[in-house]
Amino acid sequence: MFAVIKTGGKQYVVKEGDVLSVEKLNAEAGQKLLFEQVLLIEDGDQTLIGTPVLEAAVVKAEVVRNFKNDKILVFKKKRRKQYRRTRGHRQPLTEVKIEKIYADKSLVPADELKIAVVVKESREAAPTAQAVKEEKAAAKKAIKREPKPKAEPEVKPKKASAKAAKAVKAAKAAAKSAAKPKAKSAKASTRKTAK
């Protein structure tokens, strides 16, 4: 009998008694786990396939230890640019031992259900890069679809005909010329009286 479980974004083929290293889980050594993301169970002649998961199936496991994987070196270089970077990384992992595979959750003893930590994968906790891209694209489309506020059309004065424009200029010039001579004559009269 074996099952395919999903945890930490990866799928594992497990049998009873297997010890495997998975992405770090929030559990201490000795704690019981229940993996609810069971994709497939094969038991001799009978095979149960989930769409995408089997709703009732669970895999019981026990945490052996939390540890860090071997160090890997990440080296970056750009030739002729005096650029070199060396970084080390140790991935945190959890070692678990598979104890039992249950095709139906109701078969698990009640006392074990109470003490076990249920391992679930939720897309809400960490959205994928694809989900983030889709969300940004939807936001851009929403902005484009919003109607722009219509500006009131500017009322431009109508252009007068050339004859009318000449008449207006002539009237302004006449008004200026009419005002200037009076001032000159007043000055002239004061000058004459002063002599």
Backbone bond lengths (Angstrom), bond angles and torsions (degrees), N, CA, C in turn:
res aa  C-N    CA-C-N  psi(-1)  N-CA   C-N-CA  omega(-1)  CA-C   N-CA-C  phi
1 M - - - 1.459 - - 1.532 108.80 -
2 F 1.325 116.27 131.92 1.462 120.25 175.14 1.521 109.37 -141.96
3 A 1.337 114.73 165.55 1.461 121.18 179.78 1.521 109.13 -140.49
4 V 1.318 115.25 159.96 1.464 121.56 174.02 1.526 106.30 -114.38
5 I 1.351 115.18 118.68 1.467 119.78 179.78 1.519 109.11 -114.34
6 K 1.327 115.24 160.30 1.462 120.58 178.59 1.514 108.28 -123.93
7 T 1.332 115.78 127.44 1.461 121.11 175.46 1.519 108.68 -154.59
8 G 1.311 115.97 141.99 1.456 120.59 179.39 1.508 112.87 64.01
9 G 1.342 118.04 27.00 1.449 121.72 179.93 1.515 114.14 77.00
10 K 1.348 117.47 8.53 1.460 121.32 -179.64 1.525 109.31 -126.31
11 Q 1.318 115.54 157.42 1.458 121.11 178.70 1.528 109.15 -110.52
12 Y 1.340 115.54 141.30 1.464 121.57 -177.94 1.524 109.29 -131.27
13 V 1.345 115.75 136.93 1.468 121.53 171.46 1.521 105.99 -90.14
14 V 1.351 117.21 121.35 1.468 120.53 -174.73 1.522 110.64 -127.66
15 K 1.339 113.77 149.56 1.466 122.04 172.58 1.516 107.41 -125.37
16 E 1.315 116.74 165.20 1.464 120.27 177.43 1.518 108.83 -65.16
17 G 1.351 116.33 130.30 1.454 121.64 -179.97 1.523 113.60 95.65
18 D 1.344 118.65 -9.14 1.469 121.02 178.75 1.526 110.78 -69.18
19 V 1.329 115.28 145.12 1.467 121.39 172.66 1.526 106.52 -115.99
20 L 1.340 116.02 123.44 1.456 118.44 -178.56 1.522 111.08 -137.60
21 S 1.330 114.86 156.64 1.462 121.64 178.87 1.529 108.55 -101.82
22 V 1.329 115.63 125.12 1.470 121.02 179.97 1.517 108.56 -121.95
23 E 1.332 115.94 170.23 1.466 120.29 176.42 1.533 108.96 -58.56
24 K 1.340 115.77 149.24 1.468 121.62 -171.13 1.525 112.17 -53.88
25 L 1.331 115.51 131.49 1.461 123.02 176.55 1.519 109.31 -112.54
26 N 1.316 116.60 152.19 1.467 120.98 178.70 1.523 109.17 -82.16
27 A 1.319 115.69 76.15 1.464 121.26 179.86 1.521 108.62 -153.55
28 E 1.325 115.47 147.20 1.463 121.54 179.88 1.526 109.85 -91.42
29 A 1.327 115.54 164.34 1.470 120.84 178.47 1.533 109.53 -61.27
30 G 1.311 116.42 134.74 1.461 121.61 179.78 1.518 113.55 94.52
31 Q 1.319 119.07 -12.88 1.463 121.27 179.96 1.523 110.92 -75.01
32 K 1.323 115.43 149.81 1.465 121.72 177.49 1.528 108.57 -90.82
33 L 1.333 115.09 143.32 1.460 121.62 179.06 1.516 109.92 -124.30
34 L 1.326 115.63 150.68 1.455 121.97 171.47 1.527 107.81 -124.79
35 F 1.324 116.61 113.90 1.461 121.07 176.47 1.523 108.38 -87.04
36 E 1.327 116.03 115.49 1.465 120.55 -177.84 1.528 112.67 -91.11
37 Q 1.311 117.08 -17.79 1.470 120.29 -179.82 1.534 109.06 -85.73
38 V 1.328 116.17 78.01 1.465 122.18 179.42 1.530 106.84 -103.70
39 L 1.337 116.05 120.23 1.460 120.81 -175.47 1.524 112.56 -92.17
40 L 1.345 116.67 -28.94 1.461 120.01 -175.48 1.520 109.39 -157.37
41 I 1.322 116.48 144.08 1.467 122.05 171.77 1.530 107.65 -132.47
42 E 1.341 115.36 129.99 1.466 120.86 178.78 1.523 107.34 -120.79
43 D 1.332 116.07 122.64 1.461 121.01 -178.94 1.526 108.90 -129.64
44 G 1.333 114.95 83.15 1.471 118.96 179.31 1.512 111.87 67.18
45 D 1.361 115.59 -105.58 1.459 120.06 -177.21 1.533 112.75 -90.72
46 Q 1.332 117.43 -12.34 1.463 120.84 -176.11 1.538 110.20 -107.52
47 T 1.330 116.14 132.22 1.467 121.50 178.34 1.516 109.22 -126.88
48 L 1.336 116.78 126.68 1.463 122.26 176.73 1.527 107.88 -108.26
49 I 1.321 115.93 124.71 1.460 121.42 -178.64 1.515 108.69 -117.32
50 G 1.331 116.26 129.28 1.459 121.23 -179.31 1.519 112.21 -85.19
51 T 1.326 115.36 160.54 1.467 121.13 177.42 1.521 110.50 -129.70
52 P 1.282 124.26 76.98 1.451 127.97 -3.66 1.527 113.08 -85.96
53 V 1.354 118.56 -17.60 1.468 119.51 -179.57 1.525 109.65 -123.04
54 L 1.338 114.98 158.38 1.462 120.98 173.58 1.522 107.07 -84.46
55 E 1.314 116.62 118.97 1.467 121.27 -173.24 1.530 112.64 -64.23
56 A 1.324 117.85 -40.35 1.462 120.99 -173.25 1.532 113.18 -90.72
57 A 1.321 117.97 -15.17 1.467 120.78 -172.47 1.522 112.12 -81.45
58 V 1.350 115.96 146.08 1.468 122.93 174.54 1.527 109.07 -142.59
59 V 1.332 114.44 155.17 1.465 120.71 175.07 1.518 106.45 -121.82
60 K 1.345 115.88 123.94 1.464 121.00 -179.01 1.520 108.90 -92.30
61 A 1.341 115.40 136.07 1.467 120.54 179.94 1.518 109.27 -143.63
62 E 1.330 114.85 167.20 1.467 121.55 177.37 1.521 108.18 -126.70
63 V 1.342 115.57 139.14 1.465 120.61 179.23 1.520 108.52 -76.95
64 V 1.333 116.03 124.45 1.455 120.80 177.64 1.530 109.44 -86.41
65 R 1.340 116.28 -50.88 1.466 120.36 179.35 1.522 109.93 -166.15
66 N 1.334 114.49 159.34 1.466 122.51 170.13 1.521 106.66 -105.23
67 F 1.314 117.32 133.52 1.463 119.70 -177.39 1.524 109.52 -152.03
68 K 1.350 114.26 174.09 1.463 120.37 175.40 1.516 108.51 -110.07
69 N 1.315 115.64 139.33 1.453 121.38 -179.85 1.530 110.29 -71.29
70 D 1.329 117.11 171.43 1.459 121.12 177.65 1.526 110.25 -58.70
71 K 1.340 114.11 151.52 1.462 119.24 -178.55 1.521 110.11 -73.16
72 I 1.332 114.22 137.58 1.460 119.67 170.57 1.523 107.45 -114.10
73 L 1.325 116.90 145.80 1.457 121.66 178.15 1.519 109.02 -101.56
74 V 1.328 114.44 132.13 1.457 120.93 177.31 1.522 106.25 -111.35
75 F 1.326 117.37 112.38 1.465 122.46 -176.30 1.520 108.88 -116.73
76 K 1.346 115.36 126.49 1.459 120.78 177.86 1.517 108.57 -118.24
77 K 1.317 115.99 142.70 1.464 120.04 179.38 1.517 109.53 -150.44
78 K 1.337 115.24 140.75 1.455 120.97 171.00 1.516 107.27 -120.70
79 R 1.292 116.62 117.27 1.452 119.93 -173.25 1.526 111.57 -66.08
80 R 1.306 114.17 145.04 1.467 124.43 178.13 1.521 113.62 63.60
81 K 1.321 118.90 12.82 1.468 121.61 -178.97 1.523 112.33 -118.50
82 Q 1.311 118.08 4.36 1.470 122.93 -178.63 1.528 110.99 56.45
83 Y 1.321 116.87 38.43 1.468 121.25 -179.04 1.522 109.22 -117.87
84 R 1.325 116.09 117.59 1.471 122.42 174.99 1.519 108.70 -143.20
85 R 1.316 116.33 134.70 1.464 121.12 177.24 1.515 108.80 -136.20
86 T 1.324 116.76 130.63 1.458 121.67 176.12 1.523 108.00 -120.83
87 R 1.309 115.86 125.78 1.461 121.45 177.97 1.514 108.67 -130.04
88 G 1.320 116.57 143.62 1.452 121.53 174.78 1.521 109.61 -107.65
89 H 1.315 116.82 151.55 1.471 120.35 179.07 1.516 109.94 -145.50
90 R 1.330 115.57 134.70 1.475 121.51 173.87 1.519 107.66 -123.18
91 Q 1.323 115.84 114.06 1.457 121.19 -176.55 1.524 110.76 -74.77
92 P 1.354 118.34 127.88 1.467 119.50 175.87 1.532 110.74 -74.85
93 L 1.324 116.38 132.05 1.462 122.50 -177.57 1.523 110.68 -131.85
94 T 1.315 115.91 164.35 1.459 122.63 174.33 1.524 107.86 -126.00
95 E 1.313 115.99 129.80 1.466 120.76 178.08 1.524 107.95 -95.51
96 V 1.334 116.46 125.14 1.466 120.84 -178.74 1.523 110.13 -124.81
97 K 1.336 115.27 151.36 1.467 121.77 176.64 1.522 107.64 -114.42
98 I 1.330 116.39 123.26 1.461 121.76 -179.32 1.528 108.76 -75.67
99 E 1.348 116.16 125.02 1.460 120.58 -177.99 1.529 112.41 -100.62
100 K 1.334 116.84 -46.53 1.467 118.62 -173.91 1.529 109.08 -153.59
101 I 1.334 114.80 146.19 1.463 121.77 175.71 1.530 107.86 -112.49
102 Y 1.332 116.31 122.95 1.468 121.18 -178.83 1.530 108.99 -114.19
103 A 1.327 116.25 126.66 1.464 120.53 176.28 1.528 110.71 -76.77
104 D 1.350 116.49 -23.17 1.459 121.03 179.17 1.522 108.79 -132.46
105 K 1.312 116.22 130.56 1.466 121.51 -176.49 1.531 111.66 -64.67
106 S 1.337 117.78 -25.40 1.467 121.09 -178.52 1.529 111.74 -68.14
107 L 1.335 118.38 -16.72 1.462 121.76 179.11 1.534 112.80 -80.10
108 V 1.331 117.41 -13.12 1.467 120.93 179.69 1.526 108.44 -73.94
109 P 1.350 118.47 132.52 1.469 120.13 178.36 1.524 111.73 -58.64
110 A 1.326 115.56 143.17 1.467 121.31 -174.27 1.530 112.47 -62.31
111 D 1.341 117.80 -37.70 1.465 119.81 -178.76 1.534 111.04 -66.85
112 E 1.342 117.44 -32.58 1.464 120.26 178.17 1.525 111.33 -73.04
113 L 1.323 117.03 -32.55 1.469 120.35 176.98 1.524 111.45 -63.74
114 K 1.341 115.59 -34.81 1.469 119.49 -178.08 1.518 112.22 -71.08
115 I 1.329 117.67 -38.46 1.466 119.92 -174.33 1.531 113.06 -91.90
116 A 1.330 117.71 -15.25 1.468 120.62 -174.85 1.527 111.04 -78.93
117 V 1.342 115.30 146.89 1.460 122.46 174.13 1.520 106.85 -91.37
118 V 1.322 116.35 124.80 1.458 120.84 -178.69 1.530 108.61 -85.42
119 V 1.318 116.71 125.29 1.465 121.76 -179.95 1.519 108.05 -97.97
120 K 1.340 115.31 114.09 1.460 121.50 179.29 1.512 108.28 -121.76
121 E 1.292 115.48 154.55 1.466 121.07 174.16 1.512 105.99 -112.33
122 S 1.333 115.83 125.96 1.454 118.59 177.89 1.518 108.89 -121.87
123 R 1.316 116.10 133.00 1.460 120.81 179.27 1.511 110.32 -74.32
124 E 1.337 117.90 -21.64 1.461 120.92 -178.47 1.522 111.70 -68.50
125 A 1.326 117.31 -33.72 1.460 120.09 -176.83 1.520 111.69 -65.56
126 A 1.313 117.49 -44.47 1.459 120.66 -178.94 1.526 109.07 -136.25
127 P 1.332 117.42 96.01 1.457 118.75 -179.42 1.521 111.18 -66.96
128 T 1.294 115.94 145.39 1.462 120.10 -180.00 1.522 109.73 -75.16
129 A 1.322 115.17 165.51 1.467 120.27 179.48 1.520 110.34 -61.95
130 Q 1.332 116.82 -36.58 1.462 120.93 179.97 1.527 110.44 -65.14
131 A 1.343 117.18 -40.83 1.462 120.43 179.37 1.520 111.07 -64.82
132 V 1.329 117.08 -38.55 1.465 121.03 178.52 1.524 110.40 -64.83
133 K 1.348 117.66 -42.92 1.467 121.55 178.51 1.525 110.82 -61.26
134 E 1.335 116.61 -44.33 1.462 120.69 -179.41 1.524 111.10 -63.29
135 E 1.331 116.36 -38.38 1.460 120.61 179.52 1.533 111.12 -65.55
136 K 1.348 116.42 -41.87 1.466 120.33 178.47 1.524 111.23 -65.15
137 A 1.342 116.18 -41.75 1.462 120.18 179.52 1.533 110.80 -62.80
138 A 1.333 116.27 -40.82 1.468 120.14 178.68 1.523 110.85 -64.45
139 A 1.337 116.91 -37.87 1.466 120.38 178.67 1.522 110.90 -65.75
140 K 1.346 117.13 -40.38 1.464 120.37 178.28 1.523 111.36 -63.67
141 K 1.349 116.47 -41.81 1.460 120.04 179.49 1.524 110.77 -64.00
142 A 1.326 116.29 -38.80 1.468 120.17 -179.93 1.526 110.42 -64.52
143 I 1.331 116.52 -38.25 1.467 119.86 179.16 1.524 110.08 -66.87
144 K 1.342 117.04 -40.96 1.455 120.62 -179.70 1.519 111.72 -66.17
145 R 1.321 117.69 -34.11 1.463 121.27 -176.19 1.521 112.93 -76.06
146 E 1.332 117.83 -21.76 1.459 119.39 -178.23 1.525 109.02 -63.85
147 P 1.348 117.58 130.44 1.466 118.95 -179.97 1.529 110.29 -69.55
148 K 1.316 114.12 136.60 1.460 118.59 179.02 1.520 108.49 -76.70
149 P 1.344 117.47 142.27 1.458 118.74 179.04 1.530 109.74 -65.02
150 K 1.339 114.34 131.94 1.464 118.82 -177.60 1.528 109.44 -78.28
151 A 1.310 115.15 127.71 1.461 120.64 177.21 1.523 108.01 -80.35
152 E 1.330 114.88 142.84 1.463 118.69 178.64 1.519 108.53 -68.82
153 P 1.300 116.84 134.89 1.456 118.37 -178.64 1.528 110.72 -65.14
154 E 1.312 114.88 138.86 1.467 119.42 -179.54 1.523 108.85 -74.11
155 V 1.302 114.32 136.27 1.459 119.54 178.28 1.521 107.23 -91.11
156 K 1.329 115.52 110.65 1.451 120.03 -179.53 1.527 108.61 -95.57
157 P 1.309 114.10 137.47 1.472 115.73 178.25 1.537 109.46 -66.02
158 K 1.301 114.02 143.41 1.454 118.69 -179.62 1.528 109.49 -70.81
159 K 1.307 114.74 142.28 1.455 119.14 179.26 1.526 109.07 -74.63
160 A 1.305 112.65 131.10 1.470 117.45 178.62 1.524 108.66 -79.45
161 S 1.274 115.21 159.45 1.463 118.98 179.21 1.521 109.34 -69.67
162 A 1.284 116.38 163.38 1.473 121.67 -177.52 1.519 111.01 -61.69
163 K 1.339 117.04 -38.33 1.475 120.53 -180.00 1.527 110.81 -65.15
164 A 1.320 115.72 -42.44 1.457 119.73 -179.81 1.522 110.53 -65.59
165 A 1.366 117.20 -39.35 1.460 121.01 179.04 1.522 110.49 -63.10
166 K 1.340 116.85 -41.37 1.479 120.55 177.99 1.514 111.02 -64.45
167 A 1.320 115.97 -37.35 1.465 120.18 -179.93 1.524 110.64 -66.43
168 V 1.350 116.62 -39.07 1.475 121.01 179.59 1.521 109.55 -66.44
169 K 1.346 117.26 -43.03 1.461 121.15 178.90 1.518 110.99 -63.38
170 A 1.300 115.21 -40.74 1.481 119.57 179.87 1.521 110.47 -64.81
171 A 1.325 116.83 -39.25 1.472 120.54 -179.86 1.524 110.11 -66.18
172 K 1.364 117.01 -40.61 1.462 120.35 178.58 1.515 110.86 -65.28
173 A 1.326 116.05 -42.06 1.470 119.97 179.07 1.515 111.06 -64.21
174 A 1.316 117.38 -39.63 1.461 121.35 179.36 1.523 110.70 -65.26
175 A 1.345 115.11 -37.40 1.461 118.41 -179.98 1.521 110.12 -67.53
176 K 1.318 117.63 -38.97 1.464 121.57 179.19 1.518 110.53 -67.57
177 S 1.316 115.24 -44.02 1.468 118.47 -177.93 1.525 111.55 -68.02
178 A 1.314 115.29 -32.08 1.464 118.76 179.42 1.525 110.22 -69.78
179 A 1.307 117.68 -34.20 1.467 121.08 -178.73 1.527 110.81 -76.41
180 K 1.306 119.48 -34.80 1.462 122.66 -175.42 1.536 113.40 -71.05
181 P 1.305 120.10 -46.68 1.470 118.03 -177.61 1.516 113.09 -62.09
182 K 1.293 117.46 -34.32 1.463 119.32 179.30 1.514 110.27 -62.15
183 A 1.308 115.20 -41.34 1.459 118.05 179.31 1.515 110.43 -66.52
184 K 1.324 119.29 -37.71 1.455 122.33 179.93 1.519 110.37 -67.51
185 S 1.326 115.70 -40.57 1.478 118.33 -179.25 1.512 110.59 -66.86
186 A 1.307 117.21 -34.42 1.462 119.50 178.30 1.517 109.73 -67.10
187 K 1.310 116.21 -39.90 1.457 119.51 179.19 1.531 110.34 -67.67
188 A 1.292 113.31 -40.52 1.472 117.38 -179.66 1.514 111.59 -62.81
189 S 1.331 115.54 -40.04 1.461 118.39 -179.80 1.512 111.21 -67.63
190 T 1.319 118.21 -33.16 1.461 119.59 178.07 1.515 110.71 -72.02
191 R 1.321 116.24 -33.34 1.448 119.36 179.49 1.529 110.94 -68.59
192 K 1.331 114.64 -40.84 1.457 118.31 -178.67 1.523 110.90 -64.06
193 T 1.301 115.18 -38.72 1.480 118.15 -178.13 1.514 110.31 -70.47
194 A 1.322 115.86 -29.90 1.462 117.74 -178.14 1.515 109.97 -73.02
195 K 1.349 122.28 -27.88 1.449 124.61 -179.96 1.474 109.37 -74.55
